[in-house]
Amino acid sequence: TGDGAVLVFLPGWNVITMCADYLLEDLCQTEFQIVKMHSMVPREDQMQAFNRPPRGQLKVVLATNIAESSITIPDVVYVIDSCRARLK
């Protein structure tokens, strides 16, 4: 923990919320910081993605693939892509 963040690309808000709820339920909240990146989340909460977590915490950023080309999170060292996208 503390060596960098994990960025997870998910297909949409419902999956981001479901994944965040699952992680928060099953992980020790003192060791992990879960950040949701989506237009449904207040900007102030999304800005946590750009801050380094407290020492000893691993930051996990959950976002849609729109974030893939529009933002850079400096401390991301692992990327998980679900290879799923929401089509209209």
C-alpha positions as CSV (number, residue, x, y, z in Angstrom):
1,T,0.0,0.0,0.0
2,G,1.1,3.6,-0.6
3,D,3.2,2.7,-3.7
4,G,0.7,4.1,-6.2
5,A,-3.0,4.1,-7.1
6,V,-5.1,1.6,-9.0
7,L,-7.4,2.9,-11.8
8,V,-10.3,0.7,-12.8
9,F,-12.3,1.4,-16.0
10,L,-15.9,0.3,-15.7
11,P,-18.9,0.6,-18.2
12,G,-21.1,3.0,-16.3
13,W,-22.5,4.5,-13.1
14,N,-24.4,1.5,-11.9
15,V,-21.3,-0.7,-12.1
16,I,-19.1,1.9,-10.5
17,T,-21.6,2.2,-7.6
18,M,-21.9,-1.6,-7.3
19,C,-18.2,-2.1,-7.3
20,A,-17.6,0.7,-4.8
21,D,-20.2,-0.7,-2.4
22,Y,-18.7,-4.2,-2.7
23,L,-15.1,-2.9,-2.1
24,L,-16.2,-0.8,0.9
25,E,-18.1,-3.7,2.4
26,D,-15.3,-6.2,2.0
27,L,-12.1,-4.2,2.4
28,C,-10.6,-2.6,5.5
29,Q,-11.5,1.0,5.0
30,T,-8.4,2.2,6.8
31,E,-6.2,0.6,4.2
32,F,-8.1,1.6,1.1
33,Q,-9.5,4.9,-0.3
34,I,-12.2,4.3,-2.9
35,V,-12.8,7.2,-5.3
36,K,-15.6,7.3,-7.8
37,M,-15.1,9.4,-11.0
38,H,-18.4,10.1,-12.8
39,S,-20.6,13.1,-13.6
40,M,-23.0,11.8,-10.9
41,V,-20.4,12.4,-8.2
42,P,-19.8,16.0,-6.8
43,R,-16.7,17.6,-8.2
44,E,-15.2,18.0,-4.7
45,D,-15.4,14.2,-4.2
46,Q,-13.9,13.5,-7.6
47,M,-10.9,15.8,-6.9
48,Q,-9.8,13.2,-4.3
49,A,-8.6,11.1,-7.3
50,F,-5.8,13.7,-7.9
51,N,-4.6,13.8,-4.3
52,R,-2.2,11.2,-2.8
53,P,-3.9,9.1,-0.1
54,P,-2.7,9.1,3.5
55,R,0.4,7.0,4.1
56,G,-0.5,3.3,4.3
57,Q,-3.6,3.6,2.2
58,L,-4.1,2.3,-1.4
59,K,-6.2,4.6,-3.6
60,V,-8.6,2.8,-6.0
61,V,-10.2,5.0,-8.6
62,L,-13.3,3.7,-10.3
63,A,-14.1,5.5,-13.6
64,T,-15.7,5.0,-17.0
65,N,-13.6,4.8,-20.1
66,I,-14.4,8.4,-20.8
67,A,-11.8,9.2,-18.2
68,E,-9.2,7.2,-20.2
69,S,-8.6,10.1,-22.6
70,S,-9.6,13.1,-20.6
71,I,-7.7,12.9,-17.3
72,T,-4.3,12.0,-15.9
73,I,-3.9,10.8,-12.3
74,P,-0.2,11.2,-11.5
75,D,0.1,8.4,-8.9
76,V,-1.6,5.6,-10.9
77,V,0.7,2.6,-11.3
78,Y,-1.9,-0.1,-12.0
79,V,-4.8,0.0,-14.6
80,I,-7.6,-2.5,-14.8
81,D,-9.8,-2.3,-17.8
82,S,-13.0,-4.3,-17.7
83,C,-13.0,-4.2,-21.6
84,R,-16.7,-3.4,-21.4
85,A,-18.3,-0.2,-22.6
86,R,-21.8,1.1,-22.5
87,L,-23.3,1.5,-26.0
88,K,-26.2,3.8,-26.8
